[in-house]
């Protein structure tokens, strides 16, 4: 099982594209895998015959788990039942365990939602009602977390399989539809969050809906809702804790003058939106200035190795994308140094759309060398971001507002003017560089924003 993203620790095999005995060429798609962040085809690392499949469709396993055995150099079957196919006789033993459908049947009497969370369920082909559907653990977890009956969700996968994309689309549609936001009438009794009314009495046997803890404060009875972490929330938390434990974080903040940016951006907004189909924000300008500054201060486009700093000469710029307040992902603009301002804007928009519609591939979220995050649309003043490991720096751009500033004319005279300004905040790994280096980098980003010929690039 490959590592499909820096915070991904497990994956679900959704489909094998080859069968035991089939010839497989190097880089030929071998199987499809689903994680919390991406669905992707995985190519074979070698050429040969697929001798054994160790992990069945629907099973979730950790990164690094052996999924299959490929016999390198074995001859492809030449006559339909050539000797190489003989080893395939090994699969009959696994068929014997298939007589284990009874265990899934044993869980059938248990009708509450926790049954949907049982990882053993998806592998059992037998059952009735919703239990008869072949569901991967990822799909089952999504259904359970959102209180959804699988029979309500239109399935588009091969053979009528319910895919993660189907469930996510259903959740989005339900959220946007409003009235459909609570499709399961009896679900609240099973303790699903969202169905709790907060009227549970304190005395009725001390029982409250599952997932809700009763509290008494100052003589008042209330309820605390226990919201279980989703997998993406859990992985993000683990990644952030590991980053703080790995890197000695330091922060430098500098005010940037966006007036030169706004002189180009404001008059071009309408035509740009008409031509490109999306708005021109400050983010592409910041991204372009960051890439240019990294050329001059390359030790921030790096990662820490064994008693060394690994400096990357190509800039793969990570762009933090919020997933409707349910999680965060950082897709990567590869070879960002090759893009103009317009090209950068297009690429950022493309990745953001793919992230929000769950269409990112493993390549889209791997290989980042430096990251940028932007929460300025909320009017933030200073943000201290956490480094995206194994990088050594992340730049946050905060809210841009019209403010009075002192400007200096060519003759040295000063005057008060109204400019667009905002803070640039760099969190950096103090193992890699010191404060003077980090400050010089941020100052260069601000200088590029204030002096670059943006009209030419646009």
Buried (B, 14 or more C-beta within 10 A) or exposed (E): BBBBBBBBBBBBBBBBBBEBBBBBEEEBBBBBBBBBBBBBBBBBEEBBBBBBBEBEBBBBBEBEBEBBBBBEEBEEBEEEEEEBBEBBEEEEEEEEEEEEEEEBBEBBEEEEBEBBBBBEBBBBEEBEEBBEBBBBBBBBBBBBBBBBBBEEBEBEBEEEBBBBBBBBBBBBEBEEEEEEEBBBEEBBEBBBBBBBEEEBEEEEEEEBBBBBEBEEEEEEBEBEEEEEEBBBBBBBEEBBEBBEEBBEBBBBBBEBBBBBBBEBBEEBEEEBEEEEEBEBBBBBBBBBBBBBBBEEBBBBBBBBEEEEBEBBEEBBBBBBBBBEEEBBBBBBBBEBBEBEBBBBBBBBBBBBEBBBEBEBBBEBBBEBBBBBBBBBEEEBEEBEBBBBBBBBBBBBBBBBEEEEBEBEEEEEEEEEEEBBBBBBBBBBBEEBBEEEBBBBBBBBBBBBBBEBEBEEBB
